[in-house]
Amino acid sequence: MALQTISESVYVGLCLKLGTPQQIAIRRDIVEINEVLELKITRTDEFVKMQSGSRREGFRMKDSDIDIMIWSNDHRVFWDFSQIQLFNTQSQVLILCVSSESPPGFTLIGYHWRQILEVQRDGYG
């Protein structure tokens, strides 16, 4: 019984500090709606912007930072080198993603221009 009382106290404390699950969900939805509207208003074919991190997930802690990702829209990530024929190598920057050599939850990305040029010479690009 004491463990349940402690658990309930911790839950109430977290709700007071962070907000209730409903408040957090509403904050998350507001950020998502804001991103959709911003994308429609300031639509550009060059860059995509997205918020991430704890603020994106609805948490509003005093020391939270704001994480924003911005990436170029002409960069394409492919997972298998055989997928290169699906992309326009003249107008898109191709990035190969290799997850076999990285720890769980991480991946390695890199440009592979030599291989791309070789594939283009062979008629795949």
Backbone as numpy.savetxt, mean C-alpha at the origin, in Angstrom:
# Nx Ny Nz CAx CAy CAz Cx Cy Cz
-12.42 -15.21 37.08 -13.24 -14.01 37.08 -12.38 -12.75 37.08
-11.25 -12.80 37.78 -10.37 -11.63 37.84 -9.80 -11.30 36.47
-9.47 -12.35 35.69 -8.93 -12.14 34.34 -9.94 -11.44 33.44
-11.21 -11.83 33.55 -12.24 -11.19 32.75 -12.38 -9.72 33.13
-12.30 -9.41 34.42 -12.40 -8.03 34.88 -11.24 -7.20 34.35
-10.03 -7.79 34.35 -8.86 -7.09 33.83 -9.02 -6.88 32.32
-9.47 -7.90 31.61 -9.68 -7.79 30.16 -10.69 -6.70 29.84
-11.77 -6.66 30.58 -12.79 -5.63 30.35 -12.23 -4.24 30.65
-11.43 -4.13 31.69 -10.82 -2.84 32.04 -9.86 -2.38 30.94
-9.07 -3.32 30.41 -8.15 -2.99 29.32 -8.95 -2.55 28.09
-10.02 -3.27 27.77 -10.85 -2.93 26.62 -11.45 -1.53 26.77
-11.99 -1.24 27.95 -12.58 0.08 28.20 -11.51 1.16 28.09
-10.32 0.88 28.63 -9.21 1.84 28.54 -8.81 2.11 27.10
-8.74 1.05 26.29 -8.40 1.21 24.87 -9.48 2.00 24.14
-10.74 1.74 24.46 -11.83 2.49 23.83 -11.75 3.97 24.19
-11.40 4.27 25.44 -11.26 5.67 25.85 -10.07 6.33 25.17
-8.99 5.58 25.00 -7.76 6.13 24.42 -7.85 6.22 22.89
-8.33 5.16 22.25 -8.31 5.07 20.78 -9.66 5.32 20.13
-10.73 5.04 20.85 -12.07 5.13 20.29 -12.69 3.74 20.23
-13.99 3.72 20.11 -14.70 2.45 20.01 -14.45 1.84 18.63
-14.71 0.55 18.46 -14.55 -0.05 17.13 -15.37 0.68 16.06
-16.55 1.16 16.43 -17.38 1.89 15.47 -16.73 3.22 15.09
-16.17 3.94 16.07 -15.50 5.21 15.78 -14.29 5.00 14.86
-13.54 3.96 15.13 -12.36 3.66 14.31 -12.79 3.32 12.88
-13.86 2.53 12.74 -14.36 2.17 11.41 -14.84 3.42 10.66
-15.51 4.33 11.36 -15.98 5.56 10.72 -14.80 6.40 10.26
-13.77 6.53 11.09 -12.58 7.29 10.70 -11.92 6.68 9.46
-11.83 5.35 9.45 -11.24 4.65 8.30 -12.05 4.92 7.04
-13.37 4.87 7.16 -14.24 5.14 6.01 -14.09 6.58 5.52
-13.95 7.52 6.45 -13.78 8.93 6.07 -12.50 9.12 5.26
-11.41 8.49 5.70 -10.15 8.60 4.96 -10.32 8.00 3.57
-10.98 6.86 3.48 -11.17 6.21 2.19 -12.04 7.05 1.25
-13.11 7.61 1.76 -13.98 8.47 0.95 -13.21 9.70 0.50
-12.43 10.28 1.40 -11.61 11.45 1.06 -10.64 11.13 -0.07
-10.00 9.96 -0.02 -9.07 9.56 -1.07 -9.78 9.40 -2.41
-10.95 8.79 -2.40 -11.71 8.59 -3.64 -12.10 9.94 -4.24
-12.60 10.85 -3.41 -13.00 12.17 -3.90 -11.79 12.95 -4.40
-10.70 12.89 -3.66 -9.49 13.59 -4.07 -8.98 13.06 -5.40
-9.05 11.75 -5.59 -8.61 11.14 -6.84 -9.48 11.62 -8.01
-10.79 11.74 -7.77 -11.70 12.20 -8.84 -11.45 13.67 -9.17
-11.19 14.50 -8.15 -11.02 15.94 -8.36 -9.67 16.25 -8.97
-8.62 15.66 -8.43 -7.26 15.99 -8.87 -6.68 14.86 -9.71
-7.50 14.25 -10.52 -7.05 13.10 -11.30 -5.87 13.46 -12.19
-4.84 12.67 -12.06 -3.67 12.83 -12.91 -3.23 11.45 -13.35
-2.72 11.37 -14.54 -2.25 10.09 -15.03 -0.80 9.83 -14.63
-0.17 10.82 -13.99 1.24 10.68 -13.66 1.49 10.01 -12.31
0.74 10.41 -11.27 1.02 9.92 -9.93 -0.24 9.46 -9.23
-0.05 8.52 -8.31 -1.12 8.04 -7.44 -0.67 8.30 -6.01
-1.59 8.79 -5.16 -1.26 9.08 -3.77 -2.22 8.31 -2.87
-1.68 7.71 -1.81 -2.51 6.95 -0.88 -1.94 7.08 0.53
-2.83 7.22 1.49 -2.40 7.29 2.89 -2.33 5.87 3.44
-1.38 5.62 4.35 -1.26 4.31 4.97 -0.88 4.50 6.44
-0.76 3.41 7.15 -0.33 3.48 8.54 -1.50 3.57 9.51
-1.18 3.92 10.75 -2.17 3.90 11.82 -3.29 4.93 11.60
-2.96 6.10 11.07 -4.01 7.10 10.82 -4.97 6.62 9.73
-4.45 5.94 8.72 -5.29 5.40 7.65 -6.24 4.35 8.21
-5.79 3.64 9.22 -6.59 2.58 9.81 -7.57 3.08 10.87
-7.60 4.41 11.10 -8.60 4.97 12.00 -8.12 5.29 13.40
-6.85 5.04 13.68 -6.32 5.33 15.01 -5.84 6.77 15.06
-6.17 7.48 16.13 -5.75 8.87 16.30 -5.00 8.99 17.62
-3.77 8.56 17.62 -2.96 8.65 18.83 -2.12 9.92 18.77
-1.78 10.43 19.92 -1.07 11.70 20.03 0.22 11.71 19.21
0.96 10.63 19.25 2.26 10.57 18.58 2.22 9.91 17.21
1.03 9.69 16.67 0.93 9.05 15.35 1.48 9.96 14.26
2.22 9.36 13.37 2.68 10.11 12.20 1.70 9.86 11.05
1.89 10.59 9.98 1.05 10.42 8.80 1.92 9.79 7.72
1.52 8.63 7.24 2.25 7.92 6.20 1.52 8.12 4.88
2.23 8.66 3.90 1.64 8.86 2.58 2.55 8.21 1.55
1.95 7.40 0.69 2.69 6.78 -0.40 2.33 7.50 -1.69
3.34 7.83 -2.47 3.13 8.43 -3.79 3.95 7.62 -4.78
3.32 7.16 -5.84 4.08 6.41 -6.83 3.67 6.84 -8.23
4.58 6.63 -9.12 4.36 6.99 -10.52 3.43 5.97 -11.15
2.51 6.45 -11.94 1.50 5.59 -12.54 2.04 4.76 -13.71
3.22 5.10 -14.20 3.76 4.34 -15.33 4.72 3.24 -14.90
4.80 2.96 -13.61 5.63 1.87 -13.10 4.76 0.63 -12.93
5.20 -0.48 -13.47 4.46 -1.73 -13.36 5.33 -2.77 -12.67
4.76 -3.44 -11.69 5.48 -4.48 -10.96 5.00 -5.83 -11.49
5.95 -6.68 -11.82 5.58 -8.03 -12.26 6.30 -9.05 -11.39
5.67 -10.20 -11.20 6.14 -11.21 -10.25 6.92 -12.32 -10.94
6.67 -12.53 -12.18 7.31 -13.60 -12.91 7.81 -13.01 -14.23
9.04 -13.34 -14.58 9.63 -12.72 -15.77 8.84 -13.03 -17.04
8.09 -14.12 -17.04 7.28 -14.45 -18.23 6.15 -13.44 -18.43
5.80 -12.66 -17.40 4.73 -11.67 -17.52 5.16 -10.42 -18.29
6.43 -10.30 -18.60 6.94 -9.09 -19.24 6.23 -8.81 -20.56
5.78 -9.85 -21.25 5.13 -9.65 -22.54 3.75 -8.99 -22.39
3.22 -8.91 -21.17 1.92 -8.28 -20.93 2.02 -6.77 -20.83
3.23 -6.23 -20.73 3.42 -4.80 -20.50 4.04 -4.12 -21.70
3.79 -2.83 -21.80 4.40 -2.00 -22.84 5.75 -1.53 -22.32
6.81 -2.13 -22.80 8.15 -1.80 -22.29 8.65 -0.46 -22.80
7.97 0.14 -23.76 8.38 1.44 -24.28 7.88 2.58 -23.39
6.69 2.45 -22.81 6.11 3.56 -22.05 5.98 3.28 -20.55
6.32 2.09 -20.10 6.19 1.76 -18.69 7.53 1.32 -18.12
7.76 1.71 -16.87 8.94 1.25 -16.14 8.56 -0.08 -15.50
9.32 -1.11 -15.78 9.01 -2.44 -15.26 9.89 -2.76 -14.07
9.27 -3.27 -13.02 9.98 -3.61 -11.79 9.68 -5.06 -11.48
10.72 -5.86 -11.34 10.56 -7.28 -11.01 10.53 -7.43 -9.49
9.55 -8.14 -8.99 9.39 -8.38 -7.56 9.82 -9.81 -7.26
10.77 -9.96 -6.36 11.28 -11.29 -5.99 11.05 -11.47 -4.50
10.21 -12.42 -4.12 9.93 -12.62 -2.70 10.61 -13.87 -2.14
11.24 -14.67 -2.99 11.83 -15.92 -2.52 13.07 -15.71 -1.65
13.77 -14.58 -1.83 15.00 -14.35 -1.09 14.82 -13.40 0.08
13.59 -13.05 0.42 13.36 -12.09 1.49 12.58 -12.75 2.63
12.68 -12.18 3.83 11.94 -12.74 4.96 10.44 -12.56 4.78
9.63 -13.34 5.50 8.17 -13.21 5.39 7.72 -11.77 5.65
6.80 -11.30 4.84 6.29 -9.94 4.99 7.08 -8.89 4.23
8.16 -9.29 3.58 8.99 -8.36 2.82 9.18 -8.89 1.41
9.60 -8.02 0.53 9.91 -8.44 -0.83 11.04 -7.58 -1.37
11.70 -8.06 -2.38 12.78 -7.32 -3.01 12.30 -6.87 -4.38
12.52 -5.61 -4.70 12.15 -5.13 -6.03 13.37 -4.51 -6.68
13.40 -4.55 -7.99 14.54 -3.96 -8.69 14.29 -3.87 -10.17
14.99 -2.94 -10.79 14.92 -2.80 -12.24 15.79 -3.87 -12.87
15.34 -4.40 -13.97 16.10 -5.43 -14.67 16.18 -5.07 -16.14
16.88 -3.97 -16.41 16.94 -3.45 -17.77 17.62 -4.39 -18.75
18.71 -5.04 -18.34 19.42 -5.92 -19.28 18.53 -7.05 -19.75
17.85 -7.70 -18.81 16.97 -8.80 -19.19 15.82 -8.30 -20.07
15.28 -7.10 -19.75 14.19 -6.55 -20.54 14.66 -6.27 -21.96
15.84 -5.69 -22.08 16.39 -5.41 -23.41 16.61 -6.70 -24.18
17.10 -7.74 -23.51 17.31 -9.02 -24.18 15.98 -9.60 -24.65
14.95 -9.50 -23.82 13.64 -10.02 -24.20 13.10 -9.23 -25.39
13.30 -7.90 -25.40 12.83 -7.08 -26.52 13.54 -7.49 -27.81
14.84 -7.76 -27.73 15.58 -8.16 -28.92 15.06 -9.49 -29.47
14.58 -10.35 -28.55 14.05 -11.64 -28.98 12.63 -11.54 -29.51
12.04 -10.35 -29.47 10.72 -10.16 -30.05 9.55 -10.22 -29.10
9.79 -10.21 -27.79 8.68 -10.28 -26.84 8.16 -8.92 -26.42
8.94 -7.83 -26.61 8.55 -6.51 -26.06 7.72 -5.69 -26.95
